[in-house]
């Protein structure tokens, strides 16, 4: 393939992924062996978006990952048009708990929601709504910028998100809140 087709292929991959992709992931998915060439292609496509003052941009995130996204100044104005993700009731409840308790240990979510929450977490991770970082023998979970954008938050600010979910959690999980309060009292002070 030529340069034009290679650039179009990179653009297509970033568009359909809907999440940050590493150069290695792109290389494997597109069959482009040279990582240097691939990075140059990404830079060319990003420059074309910038040159024509597009509402879309390609941004380097998390080290060597790239994401095709809407510029912040436009996302706020068209957010109401964005489709909401298809989540089952159980997944929504798990997501609400993660949003409210973040950063929270996965083991705590499982204790509160039951073993089905493992599947919920896996699905939410796959959708890019939450992150998971290894922590001792469990993982720490929290919301992502994609979550913030989809649910109308100006940024992925855990304090702002917790406050917004406080009413939802207290209404839906009165029994769990009591359980959490009791656990907090039992935990030794550091």
N, C-alpha and C positions, 0 to 999 in steps of 0.2 A: 504494500500500500504506500501511497505517497503522503506527504506532509499534511495536506488538507484532510484526507481521510483519517489519518492518525489523530489529528486534533479533534475531529468530529467524534471519533471513537472515545477519546478521553472525556470529552464533554458529555457524551451519552452515558458513560459509565458513572460519572459523578452525579448526573441528574437522576438516574434510576435508583442509585444506591440510597439517596436521601439521608446519608450519614457520612461522617468522615471516613475516608479510605486511605490506607497507607500506600506508599509507592510500590511496595512489594505486592500488596493485594491487587493493585491496578495492573502491575506487570503480569502477574499470574492470570488474572481474568482476561486481559486483552492480548496476551501472547507477545508482549513487547519485552524482549530480554534486557535491553540496556536501560538501567535505572536512570542514568544521566540523561539519555534521550527522552525518557518519559517525563522527567522533571522539567526539561526544556519545553516539552509539549504543554504541560500544565501551565508553565509560566507564560507561554504564548497565548493560550486561551484566556488566562486571567488578564493579560494585558489588553486583549481585544475587548473584553467586557469593560475594563476601566476606560479605554480609549473612547468608546462610544457612550460613556456615562450611563451604562445600563443599571437597572435596579437590582441586577443579579451580580454576584461576585464570587470569585474562588479565593478561599482563605486557607492558609496553612495553619493547622491546629495540632496540638498534642505532639509536637516534634516533627514527625515526617508524614502526617496525615493531611489530606486536603478535603475540603467540603465545598460544594456548590450551594450557595445560600442567597436568600433575599437580603439586601442591605437593611440594616436596622431602621433607618429613617423611612423605609417603605413598608416594612413588616407591620409596624404599628397601625398603619392606615388601611391595610387590607386583611388584617388578622381575622376579622369577622367572617371572611369568605373561606377561610381554611377549613378543610374537612376535619372533623374530629375522628380520632382513631376508634376503630371497632374494638371495644373492650367488653368482656363479660362482666357481670355484676361483681363476682368474686375478685377479678383482676382490678376493677375500679376501687373496691374496698381496700385491697392490698396497696394499691398506688396511693390512695388517700392517707393510709397509715404511714407509709414511707415518707410522703411529703410532710406530714405533720411531725414525725419523730426524727427526721433527718438531722445530721447523719446518724444512722441507726444500724446496729448489727443485724445481719440477716437472721441470725439465730433468734433474736428477740421477735422479729416479724413472724417467724415460723411458730414460735411459742404462742404468740397472740392469735395468729390466723389458722394454724394447723398445717399439716404437711402439704396440702394442696398449694400453699403459698410458694413452694419451690418452683412449681410450674408457672405460677403467676409472675414471679421474679424473672424467670427465664424469658417469658414472653415480653415483659416490659423492657428488659435489657435489649432484646432483639428489635424492639420498636424504637429504641434510643430514648425512651422516656426517663430511664433511671441509669445510674452508673453503679458499678460494684468494684470495690478495691479490696484486695486481700488484707485481712487483719487477723492476726493470730490464727485461730482455727476456724474462722468464719469470714465474712465479708462485711464491709461497711457499705451501706446503700444510701443513695440520695438522688435528687432530681437533677435533670440535665437542662441545658439551655433550650433544647427542643420541647421539653415539658413546659417550660416557662412560656415559650412562644405559643404553643398550642392552647394553653389554658389562660392566656391573656395577661400574663405578668410581664412588666416592662423589662425584667431581668431575672436571672435565676438566683434570687436572693432568698436563702433558706428562712430568714427571719420573717420576711414579707409573706412567703408561701405558708409557713407555719401558722401565722396569724389568720390568713384567709381560710385555712383548713380547720382551724380550732372549732368553729361552730359545727361544721360537718361532722367532725370526729366526735365531739361531745354529744351530738344528737344521735348519731348512728351507733356509737360504741360506748355508751354510758358504763356498761359493765367492764369493758376493757380499760377505760380510764381509771375506774376504781382499782382494778388489778395493777395498773401501772403505778398509781399513787402508793399502793401498799408495797410494791417492789422497791420503789424509791426510798421509802422509810426504812426498809430492811437493809439496803445497801450501806456498807460502811463509808463514812466520810473520808475523803482523801486529804 
